[in-house]
């Protein structure tokens, strides 16, 4: 059982170092405003891709719940601009549709 500890620590270092080194090296780098604006869209784009993939690959029985979740989540994102609130809205609406209409 103790032999797993070095393996876990090694894997943690292998994952952590490639993320921290660029962050430390590029910390003082000043980016142009256009690039900063572009980088700010990455979380929303990533979330959109994950949601679209989830809808396209979901069970046909769950399609109404997925469609309602994405629609209201999109409206919430447009209205409030809060990523976490949008995700929670989509989850809650999907849950309600599955529970009461499914």
JOTATA-V221616 format. One record per residue. N is the residue number from 1. RES is the residue in three letters. PHI is phi in radians with two decimals (none if undefined). D_LAST is the distance of its C-alpha to the last C-alpha in Angstrom with 1 decimal. Layout:
N/RES/PHI/D_LAST  N/RES/PHI/D_LAST
This chain:
1/UNK/none/45.7  2/UNK/-1.23/47.9  3/UNK/-1.26/48.1  4/UNK/-1.38/44.6  5/UNK/-1.09/45.7  6/UNK/-1.10/47.8  7/UNK/-1.15/45.2  8/UNK/-1.12/42.5  9/UNK/-1.12/45.1  10/UNK/-1.11/46.2  11/UNK/-1.14/42.7  12/UNK/-1.10/42.2  13/UNK/-1.14/45.4  14/UNK/-1.10/44.6  15/UNK/-1.43/41.3  16/UNK/-1.33/42.8  17/UNK/-1.05/46.2  18/UNK/-1.12/44.9  19/UNK/-1.53/42.8  20/UNK/-1.45/45.5  21/UNK/-1.02/48.6  22/UNK/-1.09/47.5  23/UNK/-1.10/46.4  24/UNK/-1.23/49.8  25/UNK/-1.28/51.8  26/UNK/-1.76/50.1  27/UNK/-1.08/49.8  28/UNK/-1.61/52.9  29/UNK/-1.26/52.0  30/UNK/-1.70/51.6  31/UNK/-1.67/49.2  32/UNK/-1.19/49.5  33/UNK/-1.03/47.3  34/UNK/-1.12/45.7  35/UNK/-1.21/44.7  36/UNK/-1.11/43.4  37/UNK/-1.12/41.2  38/UNK/-1.06/39.9  39/UNK/-1.18/39.2  40/UNK/-1.22/37.2  41/UNK/-1.49/34.5  42/UNK/-1.06/33.9  43/UNK/-1.06/31.1  44/UNK/-1.19/29.2  45/UNK/-1.15/29.8  46/UNK/-1.09/28.7  47/UNK/-1.11/25.5  48/UNK/-1.08/24.8  49/UNK/-1.12/25.5  50/UNK/-1.12/23.3  51/UNK/-1.19/20.3  52/UNK/-1.07/21.1  53/UNK/-1.10/21.5  54/UNK/-1.11/18.2  55/UNK/-1.23/16.4  56/UNK/-1.17/18.7  57/UNK/-1.82/18.2  58/UNK/-1.34/14.5  59/UNK/-1.13/12.5  60/UNK/-0.98/11.8  61/UNK/-1.18/8.2  62/UNK/-1.58/8.1  63/UNK/-1.05/10.5  64/UNK/-1.08/9.0  65/UNK/-1.16/8.4  66/UNK/-1.16/11.8  67/UNK/-1.14/13.4  68/UNK/-1.13/12.6  69/UNK/-1.10/13.9  70/UNK/-1.22/17.0  71/UNK/-1.13/17.8  72/UNK/-1.26/18.0  73/UNK/-1.16/19.5  74/UNK/-1.12/22.1  75/UNK/-1.12/22.9  76/UNK/-1.15/23.4  77/UNK/-1.12/25.6  78/UNK/-1.21/27.6  79/UNK/-1.28/27.9  80/UNK/-1.78/28.8  81/UNK/1.27/29.8  82/UNK/-1.89/28.5  83/UNK/-1.14/27.0  84/UNK/-1.15/25.6  85/UNK/-1.10/24.2  86/UNK/-1.13/22.4  87/UNK/-1.13/20.9  88/UNK/-1.11/19.8  89/UNK/-1.12/18.3  90/UNK/-1.07/16.2  91/UNK/-1.13/15.0  92/UNK/-1.13/14.3  93/UNK/-1.15/12.4  94/UNK/-1.07/10.3  95/UNK/-1.07/9.7  96/UNK/-1.11/9.0  97/UNK/-1.15/6.5  98/UNK/-1.14/4.5  99/UNK/-1.22/5.8  100/UNK/-1.74/5.9  101/UNK/-1.94/3.8  102/UNK/-1.62/0.0
